Amino acid sequence: MEKIREGVLTYGSIAVVFLVPMMYMSTRVFPHITSKTFFFYGIVETLFAVWIYSAIVDPTYRLSKRQLYFLLPILLFIVWFTLAGVMAVNPHLAFWSSLSRGTGIISLYHCVALCIVLVSLVNRYSFEIYGMKILRWIVYAGGIVAVSVWCANEGFDLPYRFLQQSQGGGLVGNSSLAATYLLLVLCIGLFLVFSPTVSRSRKNTIIVISAVVLGSPLFMNIHGLLVGKSIVGSAHGATIGIVVGLGVTVLGASILSKNKGAKVVGWSGVVLGLVAFVYVWSQLLVAGSTINQKFIQIASGTRFIFWNVASESMHAHPWLGYGPENYMIALQDHFDPKMLLSDYGFEAWDDRAHNVYYDMGVSGGYPAIMLYAFVLISFGYVVYELFSKKVLSRWQASTLWGLLIGYIFQNLFVFDSLVSYVIFFAIVGVFVGAGRGMYAKERGGTKQISQSSGNLIAGVLIIMTAIIWYNTTWLPSRKAIAFGRILDLPLNTRAESYPKLSLGSSIGNDWDVGGFGHNLFKLYAAKPEEVKSNPKIMRYAPTDVSTFLEYLEKVDTQNEHDYRLKLSIIHLYSTYIFLTDKPVDPVYAQHILDLAQEAEKLSPNDPQTYWSVTPILTWLGSIDAAQAAYEKAISIDPSIPISHTLLIQFAEGLGNKKLAQQALAQAEKDIPGFTYNQ
């Protein structure tokens, strides 16, 4: 049994860091995310149960007090996030996150569990034997992911759905998220190259993998150069993060040098780098500055809106924030209509601030940012202590500092994913456990427990793990598969599957459902007249919409904070009325108008509510109220062309030339250069 436990823990931990980044579920919705999330949960829950049993019966698995001290910042951070989750606007979303993200508090619990297991294993088997093996497998997995990025839609664009729908991120599913992960991989690869115990053949393999990563379409876009495009990759923030990380590596090696002159150069470089960063960042935030305008050209000005929303939200909720994963609710409260401009990509809603530190602040207030900083600083200190005890060379230590600073820097422009969480916590676990000789004497005693006690403990752990596994892995994964495949079902059978989405796990009933409703609405709204004139579609479409509305209404009673969900319901009701030519029904209409009032309360500064309600008012014959709704949308922000265009179209549909001319004149006054295209 001991050999089995050892095998489960050692090979299971390798499986986590190697396989999680590559897991892919062949469904239309969230195929790159949900497969990783629940695979990760299932393995870690098994590993942690086996580790708990092993630590009870075998003292060599136990952590030293000093290692627990090093893990204390992470534990404090998790405790604060848990408190923020309990007090969140939407606690369910805080703990579960969405199927499209998988980064809720439950994921953080699993990451900490993995970190503890790795600390124990590296401590038990030594850093050189087991820690280096974990790091090598991280790099090997990164090489496979990098190849998938080369083959994805920003590279060779191979005709496979998992590549073409990956948004440039290959197996990770998004170029920005893949870049964060591969930045960590590159730094670990450099660390291994600097290691005197790694064989030359392995170093050569790592160098090749690093070249594949660096030359991918994310960074130095070799494929782009070959086909006559720009050599600049798509992940600008991570690319600069790599450069910053390499600079910090050189400066760190100088600081750790025994040469006083090198130390002076190193510290001087740090000071100059900090001054340069403060200047560039301050200029970035100045509207109209050269740096600000260049950033808008590359990443769009929406980022500044998202950051401003986060800043306002943190000011409104400074201590506990809105709760983890609740940024979309903060965005509703502080909605900026300029997000509806084409220059800003019409990003009407989002669930991330695209800046880890703003996300932290919205999730858990200012204390969350400070505790997160404490986690990062403590890791930097762990690296220094390992260097001072001669566990790491100065180049190895400085490379890890470069990893840390590069990661911190690029997180200014993007957000973490489950993959980057897993790898970062794995790296922390490896190096906290690396001081085997330093801490071994601090471990617990060697007292053994009886076999009957061991059997009882094992039985309790098996039962508890089975219950947890069933509720956090099995049921949610089935829900994710159902979500992912439902849009691929034939129209004549799709309606039968909607009620099944209410069964099993509650995950996905928050942010995901609103997006799912919006996607179904777009299927019908893209070419409504063609849909209505096609007898084969019309035979099933009304039932498809009405059955889905029943499901959405049920979810809406449980999720009262999702503005996008309410808009999707209103849009689908309008779709159903259009498809069926439903006679005027005041009771039916009032229910829809009540939903619109609820949506308005959730996001009073978003004109989309008024856009969505006017078809219902027109159906009722309340023409003046419909006109007033469009005018209200315009008054929220007169610079939004869509509001003016909709009012002009409304007037033309009524045959009211006077109103159409007045609306056009007002649009031209409010928006210089406004053009109306019928």
QUICORGI-V397674 format. One line per field, one symbol per residue. ss: DSSP state (a for helix, b for strand, c for the rest). burial: 1 if it has 9 or more other ideal C-beta (glycine too) atoms within 8 Angstrom, else 0. A space follows every 10 residues. Layout:
ss=???
burial=???
//
This chain:
ss=caaaaaaaaa aaaaaaaaaa aacccccccc cccaaaaaaa aaaaaaaaaa aaaaaaacaa acccaaaaaa aaaaaaaaaa aaaaaacccc aaaaaacccc ccccaaaaaa aaaaaaaaaa aaaaacaaaa aaaaaaaaaa aaaaaaaaaa accccccccc aaaaccccca aaccaaaaaa aaaaaaaaaa aaacccccca aaaaaaaaaa aaaacccccb caaaaacccc cbcccaaaaa aaaaaaaaaa aaaaacccca aaaaaaaaaa aaaaaaaaaa aaaaccccca aaaaaaaaac caaaaaaaaa aaaaaacccc ccccccaaaa aaacccaaaa caaacccccc cccccaaaaa aaaaaaaaaa aaaaaaaaaa aaaaaaaacc cccaaaaaaa aaaaaaaaaa cccccccaaa aaaaaaaaaa aacccaaaaa aacccccccc aaaaaaaaaa aaaaaaaaaa aaaaaaaaaa aaaaaacccc aaaaaaaaaa aacccccccc aaaaaaaaaa aaaaaccaaa aaccaaaaaa aaaaaaaaaa aaaaaaaacc ccaaaaaaaa aaaaaaaaaa cccccaaaaa aaaaaaaaaa aacccccaaa aaaaaaaaaa ccaaaaaaaa aaaaaacccc aaaaaaaaaa aaaaccaaaa aaaaaaaaaa cccccccc
burial=0000100111 0111111111 1111101011 1111111111 1111111111 1111111010 1111011101 1111111101 1111100101 1111111111 1111111111 1111111111 1111011001 1111111111 1111111111 1111101000 0111110111 1111111111 1111111111 1111100100 0110011111 0111111110 1111100000 1011111111 1101111111 1111111000 0110111011 0010000001 1011010010 1110110000 0111111111 1111001001 1111111111 1111111111 1001000011 1011111111 1111111110 1101111111 0111111000 1111111111 1111111111 1111111111 1111111111 1111110011 0010000000 0001001100 1101100111 1110111111 1111111010 1001101110 1000101111 1111111111 1001000100 1100001101 1101111111 1111110010 1111111111 1111111110 0000000010 0110110111 0110011111 1111111111 0010011011 1111011111 1111111111 1100000011 0011011101 10010100
//
